[in-house]
Amino acid sequence: MRRTALLVPLAAAGLLLSACGGDDDTTTPTDTGGSGSGATDLGLISDGQLTVCSDIPYEPFEFEDADAPSGYSGFDIDLVQAIADNLELEVVVSVTGFDALSSGTALEADSCDMAASAMTITEERKANITFADAYYDSLQSLLVPEDSDVASIDDLGGKKVGVQSSTTGQIYAEENAPEDTEIVEFPGDTEMYAALQAGSVDALLQDLPVNLVHVEDGGLTIAEEYQTDEQYGFALKKEGKEALVEAINEQLQALRDDGTYDEIYGMYFTAE
């Protein structure tokens, strides 16, 4: 595994153990197997395959990994792989821009069965998307160079802050940064990080775990963290995926019950 531990606050590690779907003693939903009748019952776009859209890279949640069964790893992808293994399905990952995922466009077009892309559950997104049970608690954060004079979001006045388009990080910046802050939108983390390294922006505001990965590269620090009560959920088409949503929820609970969830979590995050 490319990265095995990140330091994450306890607030981000108190992970939804009470969230559940289905009975506690359920491990595999009835008639939801692989290429047989179960796959048909789940309404999959390809028989025997769970096609997953994701905006990649967004480490530690999703990144390329030639050694992984699907060619991708990360906290999200590994959870999906465990769910698919229990359902006897092959995981096929389709790299898709976050705008098309968060708006539900890719799901409505049947480009994939589900989206796994560190997507925060919001009421606005629920208008176009069905979410499975929440699987991760997250925080927002402000990433700056170590020699920056930006110590908080209040110091961004007259400066440029990078955000990913259509994300809750963008919303938080728009609602909380000083009025004279220039909020610069990027399509993904790769472009944002390059801009910060080049000095094109003064800070990045996005999910804490992703910013922590950049801190590991050196020369950067987390100036501030924000408790936003955000939870990630796997996203599915608004209508027509009810059986798949139920199967995912049952498997998420089964992974919590048998300790697999904690094992996967421990590969990417360490609680202090």
Residue pairs with C-beta under 8 A, 6 or more apart in sequence:
1 65
1 73
1 267
1 268
2 59
2 63
2 65
2 73
3 59
3 60
3 213
3 216
3 268
4 267
4 268
5 267
5 268
5 269
5 270
6 60
6 209
6 212
6 213
6 216
6 268
6 269
6 270
7 212
7 270
7 272
8 208
8 209
8 212
8 269
8 270
8 271
8 272
9 139
9 208
9 225
9 271
9 272
10 271
10 272
11 137
11 139
11 227
12 136
12 137
12 138
12 139
12 208
12 209
12 269
13 137
13 265
13 269
13 271
14 137
15 135
15 136
15 137
15 261
15 265
16 133
16 134
16 135
16 136
16 137
16 231
17 256
19 133
19 134
19 135
19 252
20 133
20 249
20 252
20 253
20 256
21 132
21 133
21 246
21 248
21 249
21 250
21 252
21 253
22 29
22 246
22 249
22 250
22 253
23 250
24 253
24 257
25 257
26 250
26 253
26 254
27 86
27 254
27 258
28 86
28 87
28 250
28 251
28 254
29 87
29 246
29 247
29 250
29 251
31 37
31 38
31 41
32 38
32 39
32 41
32 42
32 87
32 243
32 247
33 39
33 87
33 88
34 48
34 87
34 88
34 89
34 90
35 47
35 48
38 87
38 88
39 47
39 48
39 89
40 47
41 243
42 87
42 113
42 243
42 244
42 247
43 113
43 240
43 241
43 243
43 244
44 50
44 51
44 89
44 113
44 244
45 51
45 110
45 112
45 113
46 92
48 89
48 90
49 89
49 90
49 91
49 92
50 80
50 83
50 84
50 87
50 89
50 90
50 91
50 92
50 113
50 114
51 92
51 94
51 111
51 112
51 113
51 114
52 70
52 77
52 80
52 91
52 92
52 93
52 94
52 112
52 113
52 114
52 115
52 116
53 93
53 94
53 95
53 96
53 100
53 101
53 106
53 107
53 111
53 112
53 114
53 115
53 116
53 117
54 62
54 72
54 76
54 77
54 93
54 94
54 95
54 96
54 101
54 115
54 116
54 117
55 62
55 95
55 96
55 97
55 98
55 101
55 117
55 188
56 62
56 63
56 64
56 72
56 93
56 95
57 63
57 64
57 188
57 189
57 190
58 74
58 117
58 118
58 188
58 189
58 210
59 74
59 189
59 210
59 213
60 74
60 75
60 209
60 210
60 213
60 268
60 269
61 74
61 75
61 76
61 77
61 117
61 118
61 209
61 210
62 72
62 73
62 74
62 75
62 76
62 77
62 116
62 117
62 118
63 72
63 73
63 74
64 71
64 72
65 71
65 72
65 73
65 74
68 77
68 81
69 81
69 90
69 91
70 77
70 81
70 91
70 92
70 93
71 93
72 93
74 268
75 136
75 264
75 265
75 267
75 268
75 269
76 116
76 117
76 118
76 232
76 234
77 91
77 93
77 116
78 264
78 267
79 116
79 135
79 252
79 255
79 261
79 264
80 91
80 114
80 116
80 234
81 91
82 251
82 255
82 260
82 264
83 247
83 248
83 251
83 252
83 255
84 90
84 91
86 251
86 254
87 247
87 251
94 111
94 112
96 106
96 111
96 112
96 115
96 117
97 187
97 188
98 117
98 119
98 164
98 165
98 166
98 167
98 187
98 188
99 105
99 165
99 166
99 187
100 106
100 111
101 107
101 115
101 117
101 119
101 235
102 119
102 125
102 129
102 166
102 167
102 235
103 128
103 166
104 125
104 128
104 129
104 235
104 237
104 238
106 112
106 115
107 114
107 115
107 129
107 235
107 236
107 237
107 238
108 128
108 237
108 238
110 237
113 236
113 241
113 244
114 132
114 234
114 235
114 236
114 241
114 244
114 248
115 234
115 235
115 236
116 234
117 235
118 136
118 138
118 207
118 210
118 232
119 125
119 232
119 233
119 234
119 235
120 138
120 167
120 168
120 230
120 231
120 232
120 233
121 131
121 134
121 230
121 231
121 232
121 233
122 168
125 131
125 235
128 238
129 235
129 236
129 237
129 238
130 235
130 236
130 237
130 238
130 239
130 241
130 242
130 245
131 233
131 234
131 235
131 236
132 233
132 234
132 235
132 236
132 245
132 248
132 249
132 252
133 233
133 248
133 249
133 252
133 253
134 231
134 232
134 233
135 231
135 232
135 233
135 234
135 252
135 261
136 231
136 232
137 230
137 231
137 232
138 207
138 208
138 209
138 228
138 230
138 231
138 232
139 207
139 208
139 225
139 226
139 227
139 228
139 230
140 168
140 169
140 172
140 205
140 206
140 207
140 208
140 225
140 226
140 228
140 230
141 205
141 206
141 207
141 208
141 211
141 212
141 222
141 223
141 224
141 225
141 226
142 150
142 152
142 153
142 161
142 203
142 204
142 205
142 211
142 222
142 223
142 224
142 225
142 226
143 196
143 203
143 204
143 205
143 206
143 211
143 214
143 215
143 220
143 221
143 222
143 223
144 150
144 202
144 203
144 220
144 221
144 223
145 196
145 219
145 220
145 221
146 219
146 220
146 221
148 202
148 203
148 221
148 223
149 155
150 156
150 159
150 202
150 203
150 223
151 223
151 224
152 223
152 224
153 173
153 176
153 177
153 178
153 205
153 224
153 226
154 178
156 177
156 178
156 181
156 202
156 203
157 177
157 178
157 179
157 180
157 181
158 178
158 180
158 181
159 181
159 182
159 202
159 203
160 181
160 182
160 183
160 184
160 200
160 201
160 202
160 203
161 173
161 177
161 181
161 182
161 183
161 184
161 201
161 202
161 203
161 204
161 205
162 184
162 186
162 192
162 195
162 196
162 201
162 203
162 204
162 205
163 169
163 170
163 173
163 183
163 184
163 185
163 186
163 192
163 204
163 205
163 206
164 170
164 185
164 186
164 187
164 188
164 189
164 192
164 206
165 185
165 186
165 187
167 206
168 228
168 230
169 205
169 206
169 207
170 183
170 185
170 205
172 205
172 226
172 228
173 181
173 183
173 205
174 183
176 226
177 183
177 205
184 195
184 200
184 201
186 192
186 195
189 206
189 210
192 201
192 204
192 206
193 204
193 214
195 201
196 203
196 204
196 214
196 220
203 223
204 211
204 214
208 222
208 225
209 268
209 269
211 222
212 222
214 220
215 221
215 222
234 248
236 244
236 245
236 248
252 261
254 260
255 261
255 264
256 262
